[in-house]
């Protein structure tokens, strides 16, 4: 009981890229920028309410 022989051995196609795997390398750049914008917006709201 062996596995059936396939003629297309070695010509496998690559899986489509995952959206999360495409974003992960950008996290060290995007996270501080978004954090700075969020802090600025929260400070702006605090000053405008005071």
PDBQT receptor file of N, H, CA, C and O in Angstrom, charges set to zero:
ATOM      1  N   UNK A   1       0.837  -1.186   0.000  1.00  0.00    +0.000 N 
ATOM      2  CA  UNK A   1       0.000   0.000   0.000  1.00  0.00    +0.000 C 
ATOM      3  C   UNK A   1       0.878   1.244   0.000  1.00  0.00    +0.000 C 
ATOM      4  O   UNK A   1       1.110   1.854   1.044  1.00  0.00    +0.000 OA
ATOM      5  N   UNK A   2       1.337   1.592  -1.116  1.00  0.00    +0.000 N 
ATOM      6  H   UNK A   2       1.149   1.097  -1.964  1.00  0.00    +0.000 HD
ATOM      7  CA  UNK A   2       2.164   2.780  -1.233  1.00  0.00    +0.000 C 
ATOM      8  C   UNK A   2       1.328   3.934  -1.775  1.00  0.00    +0.000 C 
ATOM      9  O   UNK A   2       0.221   3.743  -2.278  1.00  0.00    +0.000 OA
ATOM     10  N   UNK A   3       1.880   5.119  -1.660  1.00  0.00    +0.000 N 
ATOM     11  H   UNK A   3       2.780   5.274  -1.252  1.00  0.00    +0.000 HD
ATOM     12  CA  UNK A   3       1.178   6.299  -2.163  1.00  0.00    +0.000 C 
ATOM     13  C   UNK A   3       1.161   6.276  -3.683  1.00  0.00    +0.000 C 
ATOM     14  O   UNK A   3       2.115   5.807  -4.303  1.00  0.00    +0.000 OA
ATOM     15  N   UNK A   4       0.090   6.775  -4.294  1.00  0.00    +0.000 N 
ATOM     16  H   UNK A   4      -0.685   7.156  -3.791  1.00  0.00    +0.000 HD
ATOM     17  CA  UNK A   4       0.043   6.786  -5.759  1.00  0.00    +0.000 C 
ATOM     18  C   UNK A   4       1.099   7.706  -6.345  1.00  0.00    +0.000 C 
ATOM     19  O   UNK A   4       1.451   8.725  -5.749  1.00  0.00    +0.000 OA
ATOM     20  N   UNK A   5       1.589   7.347  -7.492  1.00  0.00    +0.000 N 
ATOM     21  H   UNK A   5       1.303   6.519  -7.975  1.00  0.00    +0.000 HD
ATOM     22  CA  UNK A   5       2.629   8.121  -8.172  1.00  0.00    +0.000 C 
ATOM     23  C   UNK A   5       1.981   9.330  -8.834  1.00  0.00    +0.000 C 
ATOM     24  O   UNK A   5       0.971   9.206  -9.528  1.00  0.00    +0.000 OA
ATOM     25  N   UNK A   6       2.568  10.487  -8.613  1.00  0.00    +0.000 N 
ATOM     26  H   UNK A   6       3.388  10.587  -8.050  1.00  0.00    +0.000 HD
ATOM     27  CA  UNK A   6       2.052  11.690  -9.271  1.00  0.00    +0.000 C 
ATOM     28  C   UNK A   6       3.062  12.147 -10.316  1.00  0.00    +0.000 C 
ATOM     29  O   UNK A   6       4.269  12.135 -10.071  1.00  0.00    +0.000 OA
ATOM     30  N   UNK A   7       2.565  12.548 -11.477  1.00  0.00    +0.000 N 
ATOM     31  H   UNK A   7       1.585  12.559 -11.676  1.00  0.00    +0.000 HD
ATOM     32  CA  UNK A   7       3.440  12.964 -12.571  1.00  0.00    +0.000 C 
ATOM     33  C   UNK A   7       3.982  14.370 -12.408  1.00  0.00    +0.000 C 
ATOM     34  O   UNK A   7       4.998  14.715 -13.010  1.00  0.00    +0.000 OA
ATOM     35  N   UNK A   8       3.320  15.189 -11.603  1.00  0.00    +0.000 N 
ATOM     36  H   UNK A   8       2.494  14.909 -11.113  1.00  0.00    +0.000 HD
ATOM     37  CA  UNK A   8       3.736  16.589 -11.457  1.00  0.00    +0.000 C 
ATOM     38  C   UNK A   8       4.598  16.801 -10.214  1.00  0.00    +0.000 C 
ATOM     39  O   UNK A   8       4.500  17.835  -9.553  1.00  0.00    +0.000 OA
ATOM     40  N   UNK A   9       5.428  15.835  -9.907  1.00  0.00    +0.000 N 
ATOM     41  H   UNK A   9       5.508  14.995 -10.444  1.00  0.00    +0.000 HD
ATOM     42  CA  UNK A   9       6.299  15.949  -8.743  1.00  0.00    +0.000 C 
ATOM     43  C   UNK A   9       7.336  17.052  -8.969  1.00  0.00    +0.000 C 
ATOM     44  O   UNK A   9       8.043  17.049  -9.976  1.00  0.00    +0.000 OA
ATOM     45  N   UNK A  10       7.422  17.990  -8.030  1.00  0.00    +0.000 N 
ATOM     46  H   UNK A  10       6.847  17.993  -7.211  1.00  0.00    +0.000 HD
ATOM     47  CA  UNK A  10       8.404  19.055  -8.136  1.00  0.00    +0.000 C 
ATOM     48  C   UNK A  10       7.873  20.304  -8.805  1.00  0.00    +0.000 C 
ATOM     49  O   UNK A  10       8.594  21.297  -8.899  1.00  0.00    +0.000 OA
ATOM     50  N   UNK A  11       6.659  20.288  -9.265  1.00  0.00    +0.000 N 
ATOM     51  H   UNK A  11       6.073  19.481  -9.189  1.00  0.00    +0.000 HD
ATOM     52  CA  UNK A  11       6.095  21.474  -9.912  1.00  0.00    +0.000 C 
ATOM     53  C   UNK A  11       4.928  22.021  -9.093  1.00  0.00    +0.000 C 
ATOM     54  O   UNK A  11       3.953  22.531  -9.646  1.00  0.00    +0.000 OA
ATOM     55  N   UNK A  12       5.040  21.909  -7.778  1.00  0.00    +0.000 N 
ATOM     56  H   UNK A  12       5.832  21.495  -7.329  1.00  0.00    +0.000 HD
ATOM     57  CA  UNK A  12       3.947  22.387  -6.931  1.00  0.00    +0.000 C 
ATOM     58  C   UNK A  12       3.913  23.914  -6.935  1.00  0.00    +0.000 C 
ATOM     59  O   UNK A  12       4.948  24.577  -7.005  1.00  0.00    +0.000 OA
ATOM     60  N   UNK A  13       2.723  24.441  -6.860  1.00  0.00    +0.000 N 
ATOM     61  H   UNK A  13       1.883  23.902  -6.804  1.00  0.00    +0.000 HD
ATOM     62  CA  UNK A  13       2.556  25.891  -6.822  1.00  0.00    +0.000 C 
ATOM     63  C   UNK A  13       2.623  26.369  -5.382  1.00  0.00    +0.000 C 
ATOM     64  O   UNK A  13       2.294  25.634  -4.451  1.00  0.00    +0.000 OA
ATOM     65  N   UNK A  14       3.044  27.584  -5.220  1.00  0.00    +0.000 N 
ATOM     66  H   UNK A  14       3.311  28.181  -5.976  1.00  0.00    +0.000 HD
ATOM     67  CA  UNK A  14       3.147  28.144  -3.874  1.00  0.00    +0.000 C 
ATOM     68  C   UNK A  14       1.775  28.578  -3.393  1.00  0.00    +0.000 C 
ATOM     69  O   UNK A  14       0.921  28.973  -4.187  1.00  0.00    +0.000 OA
ATOM     70  N   UNK A  15       1.575  28.501  -2.093  1.00  0.00    +0.000 N 
ATOM     71  H   UNK A  15       2.269  28.180  -1.448  1.00  0.00    +0.000 HD
ATOM     72  CA  UNK A  15       0.315  28.929  -1.497  1.00  0.00    +0.000 C 
ATOM     73  C   UNK A  15       0.222  30.453  -1.583  1.00  0.00    +0.000 C 
ATOM     74  O   UNK A  15       1.248  31.132  -1.551  1.00  0.00    +0.000 OA
ATOM     75  N   UNK A  16      -0.976  30.991  -1.692  1.00  0.00    +0.000 N 
ATOM     76  H   UNK A  16      -1.809  30.439  -1.718  1.00  0.00    +0.000 HD
ATOM     77  CA  UNK A  16      -1.107  32.455  -1.739  1.00  0.00    +0.000 C 
ATOM     78  C   UNK A  16      -0.635  33.087  -0.431  1.00  0.00    +0.000 C 
ATOM     79  O   UNK A  16      -0.757  32.490   0.638  1.00  0.00    +0.000 OA
ATOM     80  N   UNK A  17      -0.104  34.279  -0.527  1.00  0.00    +0.000 N 
ATOM     81  H   UNK A  17      -0.004  34.764  -1.396  1.00  0.00    +0.000 HD
ATOM     82  CA  UNK A  17       0.444  34.963   0.646  1.00  0.00    +0.000 C 
ATOM     83  C   UNK A  17      -0.674  35.314   1.620  1.00  0.00    +0.000 C 
ATOM     84  O   UNK A  17      -1.749  35.761   1.218  1.00  0.00    +0.000 OA
ATOM     85  N   UNK A  18      -0.408  35.107   2.885  1.00  0.00    +0.000 N 
ATOM     86  H   UNK A  18       0.465  34.744   3.211  1.00  0.00    +0.000 HD
ATOM     87  CA  UNK A  18      -1.372  35.416   3.931  1.00  0.00    +0.000 C 
ATOM     88  C   UNK A  18      -1.301  36.909   4.233  1.00  0.00    +0.000 C 
ATOM     89  O   UNK A  18      -0.214  37.487   4.234  1.00  0.00    +0.000 OA
ATOM     90  N   UNK A  19      -2.445  37.539   4.489  1.00  0.00    +0.000 N 
ATOM     91  H   UNK A  19      -3.328  37.069   4.488  1.00  0.00    +0.000 HD
ATOM     92  CA  UNK A  19      -2.482  38.978   4.756  1.00  0.00    +0.000 C 
ATOM     93  C   UNK A  19      -1.722  39.314   6.034  1.00  0.00    +0.000 C 
ATOM     94  O   UNK A  19      -1.032  40.331   6.094  1.00  0.00    +0.000 OA
ATOM     95  N   UNK A  20      -1.841  38.476   7.046  1.00  0.00    +0.000 N 
ATOM     96  H   UNK A  20      -2.402  37.650   6.998  1.00  0.00    +0.000 HD
ATOM     97  CA  UNK A  20      -1.152  38.735   8.314  1.00  0.00    +0.000 C 
ATOM     98  C   UNK A  20       0.359  38.646   8.128  1.00  0.00    +0.000 C 
ATOM     99  O   UNK A  20       1.099  39.462   8.677  1.00  0.00    +0.000 OA
ATOM    100  N   UNK A  21       0.819  37.668   7.362  1.00  0.00    +0.000 N 
ATOM    101  H   UNK A  21       0.218  37.006   6.916  1.00  0.00    +0.000 HD
ATOM    102  CA  UNK A  21       2.256  37.523   7.134  1.00  0.00    +0.000 C 
ATOM    103  C   UNK A  21       2.818  38.685   6.327  1.00  0.00    +0.000 C 
ATOM    104  O   UNK A  21       4.011  38.975   6.419  1.00  0.00    +0.000 OA
ATOM    105  N   UNK A  22       1.991  39.348   5.547  1.00  0.00    +0.000 N 
ATOM    106  H   UNK A  22       1.023  39.112   5.472  1.00  0.00    +0.000 HD
ATOM    107  CA  UNK A  22       2.457  40.504   4.786  1.00  0.00    +0.000 C 
ATOM    108  C   UNK A  22       2.584  41.738   5.673  1.00  0.00    +0.000 C 
ATOM    109  O   UNK A  22       3.391  42.621   5.387  1.00  0.00    +0.000 OA
ATOM    110  N   UNK A  23       1.799  41.810   6.743  1.00  0.00    +0.000 N 
ATOM    111  H   UNK A  23       1.143  41.092   6.976  1.00  0.00    +0.000 HD
ATOM    112  CA  UNK A  23       1.780  42.991   7.606  1.00  0.00    +0.000 C 
ATOM    113  C   UNK A  23       2.822  42.900   8.717  1.00  0.00    +0.000 C 
ATOM    114  O   UNK A  23       3.340  43.922   9.167  1.00  0.00    +0.000 OA
ATOM    115  N   UNK A  24       3.130  41.690   9.159  1.00  0.00    +0.000 N 
ATOM    116  H   UNK A  24       2.709  40.860   8.794  1.00  0.00    +0.000 HD
ATOM    117  CA  UNK A  24       4.018  41.504  10.320  1.00  0.00    +0.000 C 
ATOM    118  C   UNK A  24       5.361  42.223  10.189  1.00  0.00    +0.000 C 
ATOM    119  O   UNK A  24       5.798  42.804  11.183  1.00  0.00    +0.000 OA
ATOM    120  N   UNK A  25       6.050  42.232   9.047  1.00  0.00    +0.000 N 
ATOM    121  H   UNK A  25       5.695  41.760   8.240  1.00  0.00    +0.000 HD
ATOM    122  CA  UNK A  25       7.335  42.961   8.980  1.00  0.00    +0.000 C 
ATOM    123  C   UNK A  25       7.192  44.471   9.155  1.00  0.00    +0.000 C 
ATOM    124  O   UNK A  25       8.174  45.138   9.479  1.00  0.00    +0.000 OA
ATOM    125  N   UNK A  26       6.012  45.021   8.954  1.00  0.00    +0.000 N 
ATOM    126  H   UNK A  26       5.214  44.479   8.692  1.00  0.00    +0.000 HD
ATOM    127  CA  UNK A  26       5.808  46.468   9.079  1.00  0.00    +0.000 C 
ATOM    128  C   UNK A  26       5.464  46.912  10.493  1.00  0.00    +0.000 C 
ATOM    129  O   UNK A  26       5.426  48.111  10.765  1.00  0.00    +0.000 OA
ATOM    130  N   UNK A  27       5.214  45.970  11.400  1.00  0.00    +0.000 N 
ATOM    131  H   UNK A  27       5.245  44.995  11.179  1.00  0.00    +0.000 HD
ATOM    132  CA  UNK A  27       4.779  46.318  12.751  1.00  0.00    +0.000 C 
ATOM    133  C   UNK A  27       5.778  47.221  13.478  1.00  0.00    +0.000 C 
ATOM    134  O   UNK A  27       5.335  48.184  14.103  1.00  0.00    +0.000 OA
ATOM    135  N   UNK A  28       7.096  46.979  13.443  1.00  0.00    +0.000 N 
ATOM    136  H   UNK A  28       7.456  46.197  12.936  1.00  0.00    +0.000 HD
ATOM    137  CA  UNK A  28       8.017  47.871  14.169  1.00  0.00    +0.000 C 
ATOM    138  C   UNK A  28       8.009  49.305  13.655  1.00  0.00    +0.000 C 
ATOM    139  O   UNK A  28       8.428  50.210  14.376  1.00  0.00    +0.000 OA
ATOM    140  N   UNK A  29       7.550  49.536  12.443  1.00  0.00    +0.000 N 
ATOM    141  H   UNK A  29       7.210  48.801  11.857  1.00  0.00    +0.000 HD
ATOM    142  CA  UNK A  29       7.493  50.896  11.902  1.00  0.00    +0.000 C 
ATOM    143  C   UNK A  29       6.137  51.536  12.179  1.00  0.00    +0.000 C 
ATOM    144  O   UNK A  29       6.062  52.696  12.584  1.00  0.00    +0.000 OA
ATOM    145  N   UNK A  30       5.072  50.779  11.960  1.00  0.00    +0.000 N 
ATOM    146  H   UNK A  30       5.133  49.836  11.631  1.00  0.00    +0.000 HD
ATOM    147  CA  UNK A  30       3.721  51.322  12.043  1.00  0.00    +0.000 C 
ATOM    148  C   UNK A  30       3.279  51.530  13.494  1.00  0.00    +0.000 C 
ATOM    149  O   UNK A  30       2.618  52.524  13.794  1.00  0.00    +0.000 OA
ATOM    150  N   UNK A  31       3.628  50.626  14.384  1.00  0.00    +0.000 N 
ATOM    151  H   UNK A  31       4.165  49.819  14.141  1.00  0.00    +0.000 HD
ATOM    152  CA  UNK A  31       3.141  50.696  15.769  1.00  0.00    +0.000 C 
ATOM    153  C   UNK A  31       3.565  51.977  16.483  1.00  0.00    +0.000 C 
ATOM    154  O   UNK A  31       2.711  52.603  17.111  1.00  0.00    +0.000 OA
ATOM    155  N   UNK A  32       4.837  52.411  16.430  1.00  0.00    +0.000 N 
ATOM    156  H   UNK A  32       5.530  51.902  15.920  1.00  0.00    +0.000 HD
ATOM    157  CA  UNK A  32       5.183  53.678  17.088  1.00  0.00    +0.000 C 
ATOM    158  C   UNK A  32       4.509  54.892  16.455  1.00  0.00    +0.000 C 
ATOM    159  O   UNK A  32       4.165  55.845  17.154  1.00  0.00    +0.000 OA
ATOM    160  N   UNK A  33       4.321  54.862  15.144  1.00  0.00    +0.000 N 
ATOM    161  H   UNK A  33       4.601  54.087  14.577  1.00  0.00    +0.000 HD
ATOM    162  CA  UNK A  33       3.669  55.991  14.480  1.00  0.00    +0.000 C 
ATOM    163  C   UNK A  33       2.211  56.092  14.922  1.00  0.00    +0.000 C 
ATOM    164  O   UNK A  33       1.732  57.178  15.249  1.00  0.00    +0.000 OA
ATOM    165  N   UNK A  34       1.516  54.972  14.930  1.00  0.00    +0.000 N 
ATOM    166  H   UNK A  34       1.905  54.090  14.664  1.00  0.00    +0.000 HD
ATOM    167  CA  UNK A  34       0.112  54.968  15.357  1.00  0.00    +0.000 C 
ATOM    168  C   UNK A  34       0.007  55.332  16.837  1.00  0.00    +0.000 C 
ATOM    169  O   UNK A  34      -0.924  56.029  17.240  1.00  0.00    +0.000 OA
ATOM    170  N   UNK A  35       0.952  54.866  17.640  1.00  0.00    +0.000 N 
ATOM    171  H   UNK A  35       1.709  54.300  17.312  1.00  0.00    +0.000 HD
ATOM    172  CA  UNK A  35       0.949  55.225  19.065  1.00  0.00    +0.000 C 
ATOM    173  C   UNK A  35       1.148  56.722  19.266  1.00  0.00    +0.000 C 
ATOM    174  O   UNK A  35       0.489  57.329  20.110  1.00  0.00    +0.000 OA
ATOM    175  N   UNK A  36       2.051  57.316  18.497  1.00  0.00    +0.000 N 
ATOM    176  H   UNK A  36       2.587  56.823  17.811  1.00  0.00    +0.000 HD
ATOM    177  CA  UNK A  36       2.264  58.763  18.605  1.00  0.00    +0.000 C 
ATOM    178  C   UNK A  36       1.043  59.554  18.185  1.00  0.00    +0.000 C 
ATOM    179  O   UNK A  36       0.695  60.548  18.823  1.00  0.00    +0.000 OA
ATOM    180  N   UNK A  37       0.391  59.126  17.119  1.00  0.00    +0.000 N 
ATOM    181  H   UNK A  37       0.674  58.319  16.601  1.00  0.00    +0.000 HD
ATOM    182  CA  UNK A  37      -0.830  59.806  16.668  1.00  0.00    +0.000 C 
ATOM    183  C   UNK A  37      -1.920  59.673  17.715  1.00  0.00    +0.000 C 
ATOM    184  O   UNK A  37      -2.643  60.634  17.977  1.00  0.00    +0.000 OA
ATOM    185  N   UNK A  38      -2.052  58.501  18.318  1.00  0.00    +0.000 N 
ATOM    186  H   UNK A  38      -1.465  57.720  18.105  1.00  0.00    +0.000 HD
ATOM    187  CA  UNK A  38      -3.071  58.289  19.344  1.00  0.00    +0.000 C 
ATOM    188  C   UNK A  38      -2.813  59.162  20.566  1.00  0.00    +0.000 C 
ATOM    189  O   UNK A  38      -3.748  59.748  21.112  1.00  0.00    +0.000 OA
ATOM    190  N   UNK A  39      -1.555  59.258  21.006  1.00  0.00    +0.000 N 
ATOM    191  H   UNK A  39      -0.795  58.781  20.563  1.00  0.00    +0.000 HD
ATOM    192  CA  UNK A  39      -1.227  60.111  22.153  1.00  0.00    +0.000 C 
ATOM    193  C   UNK A  39      -1.533  61.568  21.831  1.00  0.00    +0.000 C 
ATOM    194  O   UNK A  39      -2.069  62.290  22.671  1.00  0.00    +0.000 OA
ATOM    195  N   UNK A  40      -1.191  62.007  20.606  1.00  0.00    +0.000 N 
ATOM    196  H   UNK A  40      -0.756  61.421  19.924  1.00  0.00    +0.000 HD
ATOM    197  CA  UNK A  40      -1.482  63.377  20.210  1.00  0.00    +0.000 C 
ATOM    198  C   UNK A  40      -2.986  63.652  20.225  1.00  0.00    +0.000 C 
ATOM    199  O   UNK A  40      -3.423  64.691  20.719  1.00  0.00    +0.000 OA
ATOM    200  N   UNK A  41      -3.769  62.730  19.691  1.00  0.00    +0.000 N 
ATOM    201  H   UNK A  41      -3.414  61.886  19.290  1.00  0.00    +0.000 HD
ATOM    202  CA  UNK A  41      -5.218  62.927  19.675  1.00  0.00    +0.000 C 
ATOM    203  C   UNK A  41      -5.808  62.943  21.084  1.00  0.00    +0.000 C 
ATOM    204  O   UNK A  41      -6.696  63.744  21.376  1.00  0.00    +0.000 OA
ATOM    205  N   UNK A  42      -5.324  62.070  21.949  1.00  0.00    +0.000 N 
ATOM    206  H   UNK A  42      -4.603  61.419  21.711  1.00  0.00    +0.000 HD
ATOM    207  CA  UNK A  42      -5.831  62.070  23.328  1.00  0.00    +0.000 C 
ATOM    208  C   UNK A  42      -5.435  63.358  24.051  1.00  0.00    +0.000 C 
ATOM    209  O   UNK A  42      -6.234  63.896  24.816  1.00  0.00    +0.000 OA
ATOM    210  N   UNK A  43      -4.231  63.858  23.827  1.00  0.00    +0.000 N 
ATOM    211  H   UNK A  43      -3.582  63.420  23.206  1.00  0.00    +0.000 HD
ATOM    212  CA  UNK A  43      -3.817  65.115  24.444  1.00  0.00    +0.000 C 
ATOM    213  C   UNK A  43      -4.644  66.276  23.888  1.00  0.00    +0.000 C 
ATOM    214  O   UNK A  43      -5.011  67.181  24.638  1.00  0.00    +0.000 OA
ATOM    215  N   UNK A  44      -4.940  66.265  22.596  1.00  0.00    +0.000 N 
ATOM    216  H   UNK A  44      -4.642  65.530  21.987  1.00  0.00    +0.000 HD
ATOM    217  CA  UNK A  44      -5.762  67.307  22.001  1.00  0.00    +0.000 C 
ATOM    218  C   UNK A  44      -7.168  67.305  22.599  1.00  0.00    +0.000 C 
ATOM    219  O   UNK A  44      -7.728  68.365  22.876  1.00  0.00    +0.000 OA
ATOM    220  N   UNK A  45      -7.731  66.132  22.794  1.00  0.00    +0.000 N 
ATOM    221  H   UNK A  45      -7.276  65.271  22.569  1.00  0.00    +0.000 HD
ATOM    222  CA  UNK A  45      -9.061  66.039  23.405  1.00  0.00    +0.000 C 
ATOM    223  C   UNK A  45      -9.022  66.538  24.842  1.00  0.00    +0.000 C 
ATOM    224  O   UNK A  45      -9.933  67.246  25.272  1.00  0.00    +0.000 OA
ATOM    225  N   UNK A  46      -7.985  66.181  25.593  1.00  0.00    +0.000 N 
ATOM    226  H   UNK A  46      -7.245  65.606  25.244  1.00  0.00    +0.000 HD
ATOM    227  CA  UNK A  46      -7.887  66.618  26.981  1.00  0.00    +0.000 C 
ATOM    228  C   UNK A  46      -7.746  68.128  27.084  1.00  0.00    +0.000 C 
ATOM    229  O   UNK A  46      -8.356  68.744  27.958  1.00  0.00    +0.000 OA
ATOM    230  N   UNK A  47      -6.951  68.737  26.204  1.00  0.00    +0.000 N 
ATOM    231  H   UNK A  47      -6.456  68.236  25.494  1.00  0.00    +0.000 HD
ATOM    232  CA  UNK A  47      -6.768  70.185  26.242  1.00  0.00    +0.000 C 
ATOM    233  C   UNK A  47      -8.041  70.891  25.812  1.00  0.00    +0.000 C 
ATOM    234  O   UNK A  47      -8.405  71.908  26.403  1.00  0.00    +0.000 OA
ATOM    235  N   UNK A  48      -8.717  70.387  24.813  1.00  0.00    +0.000 N 
ATOM    236  H   UNK A  48      -8.421  69.561  24.333  1.00  0.00    +0.000 HD
ATOM    237  CA  UNK A  48      -9.934  71.040  24.352  1.00  0.00    +0.000 C 
ATOM    238  C   UNK A  48     -11.074  70.926  25.363  1.00  0.00    +0.000 C 
ATOM    239  O   UNK A  48     -11.949  71.791  25.401  1.00  0.00    +0.000 OA
ATOM    240  N   UNK A  49     -11.078  69.884  26.173  1.00  0.00    +0.000 N 
ATOM    241  H   UNK A  49     -10.367  69.181  26.143  1.00  0.00    +0.000 HD
ATOM    242  CA  UNK A  49     -12.126  69.739  27.194  1.00  0.00    +0.000 C 
ATOM    243  C   UNK A  49     -11.817  70.582  28.431  1.00  0.00    +0.000 C 
ATOM    244  O   UNK A  49     -12.733  70.929  29.176  1.00  0.00    +0.000 OA
ATOM    245  N   UNK A  50     -10.570  70.911  28.661  1.00  0.00    +0.000 N 
ATOM    246  H   UNK A  50      -9.826  70.629  28.056  1.00  0.00    +0.000 HD
ATOM    247  CA  UNK A  50     -10.189  71.653  29.860  1.00  0.00    +0.000 C 
ATOM    248  C   UNK A  50     -10.558  73.122  29.761  1.00  0.00    +0.000 C 
ATOM    249  O   UNK A  50     -10.304  73.886  30.692  1.00  0.00    +0.000 OA
TER     250      UNK A  50
